[in-house]
Amino acid sequence: MITREDIERTAKGKEKPLLTEPSPSFGTLQSATGRWEEPGEKSARQVWMRETIAAAMARSKREIPHYYLSTTIDMGSAIAWLVAENVKRSVSDRLLYGVLLLKAVALVLREVSELNSLWKEKQSIQSQAIHVGVAISLRGGGLVAPALHDTDKQNLNDLMRNFRGLVKRARGGALRASELSDPTITVTSLGEQGVESTFAVIYPPQTAIVGFGKIVERPWLVNGQVVARPVITATLSADHRATDGHRGGLFLSAVERLLQEPSKL
């Protein structure tokens, strides 16, 4: 996503054009060092971030018994509603389909609450609050997954505004400590990189991570007829110590159900 703020900063010469690099689905971030690293150059922060990610992911794959599920969701209703809704809005107030995915995940966690938990002291501890972490790639490499606090309680307008603010603070290296420490589940998307599905690694002590691929047109059976429909692949990586495949399957089915009625999000 390229915003007006990005263009204005580029026009002032404060950073190189964002078109030199593809943007991730939930926003593109400048290196938190505050400057643009040239190709091949690694800052101390980049080295530290890779070491931190390596330690967390190695621990995750070593200690967490992952199980993986996926489903394909018809996004026709969601996209049609989004187009009609955005026609009524100014460009700066338009919604991204990503906020529909975030809100759907957050609402379903009320139903399948064991996926909204942390593994601590050899037990799964369910969180009363739903703070969805959003995986955001950093321009210089690595990623962060800060929390959108109380995601389930926010309407789509607030969620879109707070999401933009989260990206802006991440770009400026100004994320709050609570935003980095509070996620109770993470959502990641590589759709804008052309990836159709992603089976992500859980970030401990969380017990689940949800992935979304790109929206593609596929033959789909509707009322006995084969038609072209926009579909997206949703995946779940979950901790088998905290949940099982049955509950994970119910989670993905509920996400699909909610996305068929986007006006209720």
C-alpha positions as CSV (number, residue, x, y, z in Angstrom):
1,M,0.0,0.0,0.0
2,I,1.4,3.4,-1.0
3,T,-0.3,6.3,0.9
4,R,-0.4,10.0,0.3
5,E,2.0,10.4,3.3
6,D,4.5,8.2,1.4
7,I,4.3,10.3,-1.7
8,E,4.7,13.6,0.2
9,R,7.8,12.3,2.1
10,T,9.3,11.2,-1.2
11,A,8.6,14.6,-2.8
12,K,10.4,16.2,0.0
13,G,13.4,14.0,-0.6
14,K,13.3,12.3,2.8
15,E,13.3,8.8,1.4
16,K,13.6,6.9,-1.8
17,P,10.4,6.0,-3.7
18,L,8.6,3.0,-2.4
19,L,8.2,1.6,-5.9
20,T,11.7,0.3,-5.7
21,E,10.4,-2.5,-3.5
22,P,7.1,-4.4,-3.4
23,S,5.0,-3.7,-0.3
24,P,3.6,-6.3,2.0
25,S,-0.1,-6.8,2.4
26,F,-0.5,-4.9,5.7
27,G,2.0,-2.1,4.9
28,T,5.6,-1.5,4.1
29,L,8.0,-0.2,6.7
30,Q,11.2,1.7,6.5
31,S,14.1,0.4,8.5
32,A,13.8,1.4,12.1
33,T,17.2,3.0,12.0
34,G,15.6,6.0,10.4
35,R,17.7,5.8,7.2
36,W,17.7,3.8,4.0
37,E,20.3,1.0,4.0
38,E,22.0,0.5,0.6
39,P,21.8,-3.0,-1.0
40,G,24.2,-5.4,0.8
41,E,24.7,-3.1,3.8
42,K,23.6,-4.5,7.1
43,S,23.1,-2.3,10.1
44,A,23.7,-3.4,13.7
45,R,19.9,-3.3,14.2
46,Q,19.4,-5.7,11.2
47,V,21.9,-8.1,12.6
48,W,20.3,-8.0,16.0
49,M,16.8,-8.5,14.5
50,R,17.9,-11.5,12.5
51,E,19.5,-13.0,15.6
52,T,16.3,-12.3,17.6
53,I,14.0,-13.9,15.0
54,A,16.3,-16.9,14.6
55,A,16.2,-17.5,18.4
56,A,12.4,-17.2,18.6
57,M,11.7,-19.3,15.5
58,A,14.2,-22.0,16.5
59,R,12.6,-22.2,19.9
60,S,9.2,-22.3,18.4
61,K,10.0,-25.3,16.0
62,R,11.9,-27.0,18.8
63,E,9.3,-26.7,21.5
64,I,5.9,-26.3,19.9
65,P,4.1,-29.3,18.3
66,H,2.6,-27.4,15.4
67,Y,-0.4,-28.6,13.5
68,Y,-1.5,-27.0,10.2
69,L,-4.9,-26.5,8.6
70,S,-6.1,-24.6,5.6
71,T,-9.3,-23.6,3.8
72,T,-10.3,-21.7,0.7
73,I,-12.8,-18.9,1.3
74,D,-15.1,-17.2,-1.3
75,M,-14.4,-13.5,-1.0
76,G,-17.0,-12.4,-3.5
77,S,-19.4,-11.0,-0.9
78,A,-16.7,-9.3,1.0
79,I,-15.1,-7.6,-2.0
80,A,-18.5,-6.5,-3.4
81,W,-19.4,-5.0,-0.1
82,L,-16.0,-3.3,0.2
83,V,-16.2,-1.7,-3.2
84,A,-19.7,-0.4,-2.6
85,E,-18.7,0.9,0.9
86,N,-15.5,2.7,-0.4
87,V,-17.5,4.5,-3.1
88,K,-19.2,6.4,-0.3
89,R,-15.8,7.4,1.2
90,S,-13.0,9.8,0.5
91,V,-9.8,8.2,-0.7
92,S,-8.1,8.7,2.7
93,D,-11.0,7.0,4.6
94,R,-11.3,3.9,2.4
95,L,-11.1,0.5,3.9
96,L,-8.6,-2.2,2.9
97,Y,-9.8,-5.8,2.7
98,G,-7.1,-6.6,5.3
99,V,-9.2,-5.0,8.1
100,L,-12.1,-7.3,7.2
101,L,-9.7,-10.3,7.7
102,L,-8.4,-8.9,11.0
103,K,-11.9,-8.2,12.4
104,A,-13.2,-11.6,11.3
105,V,-10.3,-13.3,13.1
106,A,-10.8,-11.3,16.2
107,L,-14.6,-12.0,16.4
108,V,-14.1,-15.7,15.9
109,L,-11.7,-15.8,18.9
110,R,-14.7,-15.1,21.1
111,E,-16.1,-18.4,19.9
112,V,-12.9,-20.5,19.9
113,S,-11.2,-18.7,22.8
114,E,-8.5,-21.4,23.4
115,L,-6.7,-20.1,20.3
116,N,-6.4,-16.7,22.0
117,S,-3.9,-17.9,24.6
118,L,-0.3,-17.9,25.7
119,W,1.7,-21.0,26.7
120,K,3.3,-20.3,30.1
121,E,4.5,-22.4,33.0
122,K,3.6,-25.6,31.0
123,Q,0.0,-24.6,30.5
124,S,-2.2,-22.7,28.2
125,I,-3.5,-19.5,29.7
126,Q,-6.4,-17.9,27.8
127,S,-6.4,-14.2,27.4
128,Q,-9.6,-12.3,28.3
129,A,-8.6,-9.5,25.9
130,I,-8.2,-10.1,22.1
131,H,-5.1,-8.3,20.8
132,V,-4.3,-9.3,17.3
133,G,-0.7,-8.9,16.2
134,V,-0.1,-7.8,12.6
135,A,3.0,-9.1,10.9
136,I,4.7,-6.2,9.1
137,S,7.8,-6.7,7.0
138,L,10.7,-4.2,7.6
139,R,12.3,-2.6,4.5
140,G,15.8,-3.5,5.6
141,G,14.8,-7.1,6.4
142,G,13.1,-8.8,9.3
143,L,9.6,-8.1,10.7
144,V,7.6,-7.0,13.7
145,A,4.1,-8.0,14.7
146,P,2.7,-5.3,17.0
147,A,-0.7,-5.6,18.6
148,L,-4.0,-3.9,17.6
149,H,-5.4,-3.7,21.1
150,D,-9.0,-5.0,21.7
151,T,-9.3,-5.8,18.0
152,D,-12.7,-7.4,18.4
153,K,-14.2,-4.3,20.1
154,Q,-13.2,-1.9,17.3
155,N,-15.5,-1.0,14.4
156,L,-14.0,-1.1,10.9
157,N,-13.4,2.7,10.9
158,D,-11.5,2.6,14.1
159,L,-9.6,-0.5,13.1
160,M,-8.5,1.1,9.8
161,R,-7.4,4.3,11.5
162,N,-5.6,2.5,14.3
163,F,-3.9,0.1,11.8
164,R,-2.6,3.1,9.8
165,G,-1.3,4.6,13.0
166,L,0.4,1.3,13.9
167,V,2.2,1.2,10.6
168,K,3.2,4.9,10.9
169,R,4.7,4.4,14.3
170,A,6.5,1.2,13.2
171,R,8.0,3.2,10.2
172,G,9.2,5.8,12.7
173,G,10.6,3.3,15.1
174,A,8.1,4.6,17.7
175,L,6.1,1.5,18.6
176,R,4.9,1.3,22.2
177,A,6.3,-1.4,24.4
178,S,2.7,-2.7,25.0
179,E,2.2,-3.1,21.2
180,L,5.2,-5.4,21.0
181,S,4.4,-7.4,24.1
182,D,0.6,-7.7,24.1
183,P,-0.3,-9.8,21.0
184,T,-2.4,-12.8,21.9
185,I,-2.4,-14.2,18.3
186,T,-0.8,-13.1,15.0
187,V,-2.2,-12.6,11.5
188,T,0.2,-12.6,8.6
189,S,-0.3,-12.1,4.9
190,L,2.0,-12.4,1.9
191,G,-0.7,-11.9,-0.7
192,E,0.9,-8.9,-2.3
193,Q,4.0,-10.9,-2.9
194,G,2.0,-13.3,-5.0
195,V,1.9,-16.1,-2.4
196,E,-1.4,-18.1,-2.4
197,S,-0.9,-19.7,1.0
198,T,1.4,-19.4,4.0
199,F,1.9,-21.9,6.8
200,A,3.6,-19.6,9.4
201,V,5.6,-20.4,12.5
202,I,4.0,-19.6,15.8
203,Y,5.7,-16.8,17.8
204,P,6.0,-18.0,21.4
205,P,4.4,-17.7,23.9
206,Q,1.4,-17.4,21.5
207,T,-0.3,-20.6,20.6
208,A,-1.6,-19.8,17.1
209,I,-0.9,-17.7,13.9
210,V,-3.3,-17.2,11.0
211,G,-2.1,-16.7,7.4
212,F,-3.8,-15.3,4.4
213,G,-2.6,-15.5,0.7
214,K,-3.5,-13.4,-2.3
215,I,-7.0,-13.2,-3.7
216,V,-7.2,-15.1,-6.9
217,E,-10.1,-16.0,-9.3
218,R,-11.0,-19.7,-9.3
219,P,-13.8,-21.8,-10.7
220,W,-16.4,-22.1,-8.0
221,L,-19.7,-23.9,-7.7
222,V,-22.6,-21.6,-7.0
223,N,-26.2,-22.9,-7.0
224,G,-25.2,-25.8,-9.2
225,Q,-23.3,-23.6,-11.7
226,V,-19.5,-23.2,-12.1
227,V,-18.6,-19.5,-12.0
228,A,-15.4,-17.5,-11.5
229,R,-15.1,-16.2,-8.0
230,P,-12.4,-14.3,-6.0
231,V,-11.1,-16.7,-3.3
232,I,-8.4,-16.5,-0.7
233,T,-6.6,-19.3,1.2
234,A,-6.7,-19.0,5.0
235,T,-4.3,-21.1,7.1
236,L,-3.9,-21.8,10.7
237,S,-0.8,-22.9,12.5
238,A,-1.6,-23.9,16.1
239,D,0.0,-25.4,19.2
240,H,-1.2,-28.9,19.7
241,R,-0.6,-28.6,23.4
242,A,-3.3,-25.9,23.7
243,T,-5.8,-27.0,21.0
244,D,-6.5,-29.7,18.6
245,G,-7.5,-30.0,14.9
246,H,-11.2,-30.1,15.6
247,R,-11.2,-26.7,17.3
248,G,-8.9,-25.3,14.7
249,G,-11.2,-26.5,12.0
250,L,-14.2,-24.8,13.7
251,F,-12.1,-21.6,13.9
252,L,-11.4,-21.5,10.1
253,S,-15.1,-22.4,9.3
254,A,-16.2,-19.5,11.5
255,V,-13.9,-17.1,9.8
256,E,-15.3,-18.1,6.4
257,R,-18.9,-17.7,7.7
258,L,-18.2,-14.1,9.0
259,L,-16.6,-13.1,5.7
260,Q,-19.8,-14.0,3.9
261,E,-21.6,-11.2,5.8
262,P,-19.1,-8.4,5.8
263,S,-21.7,-5.7,6.8
264,K,-21.9,-7.4,10.2
265,L,-18.2,-7.0,10.9
